[in-house]
Amino acid sequence: MIPLHNEPVPASADAVVVGAGVNGLAAAYELARRGMCNIVVVEKNYLGSGSTGRCGGGIRQQWTTEENIRLAKESVDLYENMATELGYQVFFRQGGYLMITEREEDLPALRNATALQNRCGVATEFLTPRDCLEIVPDLNISELKGATFCPTDGTAYPFAVVWGYARACHRHGVKIFIRTTLTGVEITAGRVTGVTTDRGRIATPVLVNCAGPWARSLAGMVGVDLPNRQERHEIMVSESLKPFLDPMVISITNGIYFSQSMRGEIVGGIGDPTEPKWDRPEQFGFHSGLRFAVRFARELTRLYPRAAQVRMMRQWAGAYDVTPDHRPILGGVADPTGYYHICGFSGHGFMLGPMAGRHMARLITTGESDPLITSLSLDRFAAGDLQADAFVVG
Ligand SMILES: Cc1cc2nc3c(=O)[nH]c(=O)nc-3n(C[C@H](O)[C@H](O)[C@H](O)COP(=O)(O)OP(=O)(O)OC[C@H]3O[C@@H](n4cnc5c(N)ncnc54)[C@H](O)[C@@H]3O)c2cc1C
């Protein structure tokens, strides 16, 4: 059992973190590990109830910009040690990611990305369609033009990561309040001085916005305008089967991805180009429908005919918190001071959250920024300093 608090919130805290997804819990844990005391996490629902508990658990280093590759490599290093560090099994399994394309014109990008990833110390290989059969023997390669494979990419179980961080937070004295909604922020003379919740007021000089798809609404409470928009994404899980699929397979042609979890289920989704972008998740809700089930099943069985025998057990939807360049927003703002955000991760916040929490805890406790935080600050949008990565898929 993870000890959770049911009493009224404390009258004061050194920091209040909003959101008990991977980002909020990683940030709270890293702040506590750096010696900050009296940290409170408020979560309006249950642990992992936002995007984290709805995600595919994929962790990959195959990107096209040097910054994303280095970030992801650092994240993989963290995931490799996470079970030991948190003292909790997070089911991190490095079966690799097989990134495929059915378009001839993608091949130069795949080759260039492989070379760049290799220069950054990531052991990705370029593969012909026939090579892919050594990694996924039942893959239908009839339309495939090429692929890349990185053996150290992998997956972890999202709820285990959340529970592992929550337990480690508890050991460090962090208080986690579930079913507790942040309803307002008090600002005095340009500084955060407190927050209000539906369980009472907390005086605090530090507010960390890890509200995922709700981060934009929360930022609005302190007068910060985030460019984030929300996009519905659906995903499904099959019955459990004995292990037969090692890597995550992902197509840069149409955004389908699928892997087999350590519990034997096939987990997968496919992006839908007709999905609009919204200001708040409440505008679209988390329903998942027949259109997704049909599109996913059709594409999965075309690429991987063996899956035609597999029964789909459950499907659901979650939100991507998308920024104009699909990169996260980290750091603070000039006004009000004491307010920080860790949000805007699009479809890659599960893989980058632990690393983001570590960098942000350093900024919050020492005031020292680093090149990563500077390059991912909110200011980049006004400066027009946007680096799009060609491998944003899903
Ligand atoms: C279908 C799908 C598949 C995905 N697959 C992957 C993947 O394979 N790999 C990957 O890296 N990423 C993936 N992602 C993206 C990833 O899930 C997110 O980027 C990541 O989980 C964001 O974590 P978070 O902690 O920032 O937000 P969340 O997990 O959404 O947590 C935010 C929390 O804040 C709480 N909250 C909000 N407002 C308030 C308030 N006012 N008061 C109190 N609490 C509040 C919410 O209840 C929520 O629990 C996927 C996402 C989806 C939807």
The ligand as an ORCA input file, in Angstrom:
! r2SCAN-3c Opt
* xyz 0 1
  C      -2.638      6.983    -25.674
  C      -1.334      7.578    -25.203
  C      -0.136      6.890    -25.429
  C       1.074      7.439    -25.007
  N       2.227      6.714    -25.168
  C       3.402      7.207    -24.701
  C       4.584      6.435    -24.799
  O       4.589      5.296    -25.295
  N       5.747      6.978    -24.324
  C       5.780      8.230    -23.772
  O       6.864      8.677    -23.392
  N       4.663      8.964    -23.641
  C       3.472      8.498    -24.094
  N       2.333      9.237    -23.972
  C       2.435     10.601    -23.389
  C       2.530     10.513    -21.879
  O       1.470      9.731    -21.387
  C       2.465     11.907    -21.254
  O       3.350     12.789    -21.929
  C       2.872     11.852    -19.779
  O       2.216     10.809    -19.124
  C       2.568     13.169    -19.110
  O       2.739     12.972    -17.717
  P       2.350     14.132    -16.712
  O       2.714     13.677    -15.367
  O       2.925     15.418    -17.208
  O       0.767     14.315    -16.890
  P      -0.424     13.388    -16.372
  O      -0.045     11.971    -16.263
  O      -1.607     13.729    -17.214
  O      -0.671     13.906    -14.893
  C      -1.268     15.161    -14.629
  C      -2.117     14.993    -13.388
  O      -2.516     16.276    -12.924
  C      -3.777     16.124    -12.298
  N      -4.387     17.452    -12.226
  C      -4.692     18.266    -13.274
  N      -5.214     19.421    -12.830
  C      -5.239     19.353    -11.469
  C      -5.673     20.225    -10.442
  N      -6.207     21.438    -10.707
  N      -5.551     19.819     -9.152
  C      -5.018     18.599     -8.855
  N      -4.604     17.732     -9.807
  C      -4.710     18.102    -11.081
  C      -4.507     15.156    -13.219
  O      -5.586     14.506    -12.576
  C      -3.398     14.207    -13.633
  O      -3.380     13.007    -12.860
  C       1.115      8.720    -24.363
  C      -0.097      9.394    -24.128
  C      -1.308      8.844    -24.529
  C      -2.585      9.594    -24.247
*
